[in-house]
Amino acid sequence: MPIGSSTAPCVISSAIYYLLKNPGCVTKAREEIDSVIGDGEFTHDHLESLPYCARIVRESLRLSAAAPGFNIEPLPDAQGPILLGGGKYHVPAKQTLIIVLHGVNRDPAVFERPETFNPETMVGEAFEKLPEGSKKWFGNGRRVCIGKDYAWMWNMTTLVTILKDVGIEMADPSYQLKQDGWFNLRPVDFYIKVKPRAK
């Protein structure tokens, strides 16, 4: 399977859903894009100058869980049990764990409003304060996605291009997010109307 052929598009379709449910975020993103790129050509050099758009991608990664989880494998010489959570959890030494990102990314002990799309938490001090375990959108350790840098750049480029040039609206304004999938999670029966963006 080509890198990102399934998971990255699921992040973007989820991002579009969350943006259309939060139109103020669309306005902020477009203000940033217009001030940085204007009517000129969008190039790779612009990516680092679009921090609000980066927040949107991070928050969409958190809430979409496009890749729903990953394994953590035991160390070959581990002696058990392994204690987690200050000894609250005892895991046998040879036990593989599956991390389910839908739960991790909605942990109310970490996120004040875990179900709310809030890009503001994904930059600066607020982002740095998040535990590293809540930033594992691309996996972990030696099992981390080999295409994570490509996927990040693809998601940023695609999102910015859409917001810069395309007018988007819900085909069904009452639609509420439903997801399915096994290798990835994707919005189901989510349709939008598109037209050239009016500037």
N, C-alpha and C positions, 0 to 999 in steps of 0.2 A: 504494500500500500504506500503510495507517495506520501512524503512528509506533509502533515497538515491537511490532507485532502478531505478529512472528515471532521476532526476536532476544531480546527481554526474557523471554518465556516459556521460551526455551531456557536462559537463565541460571538461572532459578528451578528448572527441572526438574533441571539439573545440580547446583545447590546442594543440592537435596533428596537427590540421590544421594550427594554427598560427605558431607553431614551424617549420613545413615544409615550410612555406612561409618566415621564418626568420631563415635560417640554422645556422647563427652565434650564435643564442640562444641555439640551440642544442649542438653546440660545447662547449659553456661555461658551460652548465648544465652537460654535460658528463665529462668535466674536473673536475668539483666539485665532482661529484659522484665518479669518479675514485680516486680522492685524499682522499676522506672521507671513502669510502667503499672498494675500490680496488677490488680484486678478492674474497674477503670474503663474508660472508652471510650478507645480508641487514636485519637489525633489527630495532625495534621501537626506540632504543636509537640513531640511526643515524639521525632521522628526524630533530632534532633541530640544527644539524650541516650542513644543506643543505639550506642556505638562498637564493641562487640563484634559486633553484627549488621552494622554497616558493614564490618568486617573480613571477615566471611563473604561478603558481596556482592562485595567486591574480589577475594578469593581465588577465588570462583566465576567471576568475569569472566576472571581470569588463566587458569584451567585449562579452562574451557569453550570459550573462543574462539568464543562464539556467533556473532559476526561474524568470519569466519575471516581476513580481511585487508583491506588497503586499498592504493590506489595512491599513489605519490609522483611527481608530475609535474615535469619539468625546468623551470627558469626560462627564459623566452623568449630572454633574451640570454646564456645560459650558454655559456661556451667550454670545450671539453673537452680531455682527459678530466677527469672529476670523480674525485678521489681520496678513498677511504673507508678506514677502518681503518688510519690512519697510512700510507697509500700502498699498502697490501696489495691493495686492489681498485681497479681502473681502470674507471670507468663512462663510456661515451660521453655527451657533453654533452646530447644530445637524447633520451636513453633514459629511458622511464618504468620505475619499479621497482614491484614488487608485494611488499608486506611481509606475510609469512605469520605470523600471530600464534601459531599452534601452536608454531612454532619459537622465536620471540622470547620467548614466555612460559614457555618451558622451557629457557632458556639456562643450562647448568650454571656458566657464568662469573658469572652474576648470582644464581641461586637455588641454595642449598646442596643442597636436595633437590627438584629441579625437578618431579618427578612427585607429590610428597606434598602433600596438602591441609593447609595450615598457616596459619590466619588470623592467627597471632601476628606474622607478617612484614608484615602489612598495616596497621600503625598506628604512630604515633610515630616515633622515631628510625630504626627498621628500615625503615619505609615511606619516610621522607624520603631515606634513603641509596640507595634503588633508583634506577637511572638513569631519566631521563624517558622514554627509549625503551621501557621496560618497563611504562609506564602508559598506553599508547595504545589502550585497550580500545574507545574510541569513534571511532577514526580519528585524523587528524592535519591540522593546518593548515586551509586553506579547505575541505577535504573532511571535516572532523570532523562527526560525526553531529549534525544540527540538533536532534534530540530527546534529546540525551545527558542533560540535566537531568531531563526527564520520565522517561526510562528509569531513571535512578538512583533517583528517588523511587518509581516504580512497583515496582522490584525490592525496595527497602527495605520499602515498605508491604506488599507481597504476602508477602515472607518473614516479616516480624514477625507479620502476621495469622495465617499458617499455624502458626508456632511457638507463638503465644499461645493459639490456640483448637483446634488440630487434633492428634490423635494420629496419628503416621505410622509405618509399618513397611514393609519390603520385602515385596512379594508373593512374590518368590523370593530368599531370603537369599544364595544363591550367585551372583546376577547380578553380572557385571562390565561396566563401562561400554563401550558400543559407540556410535559416533556416525556419522551421515551427514548429507548436505545439500549444498547448493551456495551459496545466499545466506547460510545460517547452518548451524551444526552443532547437532544435537539428539540427545539420547539415543534409542537405538532399542530397542524392546521392553522398556522400563523401566516397571514397574507397581508401585504402592504400595497398601497398605490404609490406609484412613483411618477415624477415629472421633472423637467429641468428646474433647478432651484431658482426662484425669483430673488434677485439681489437688489 
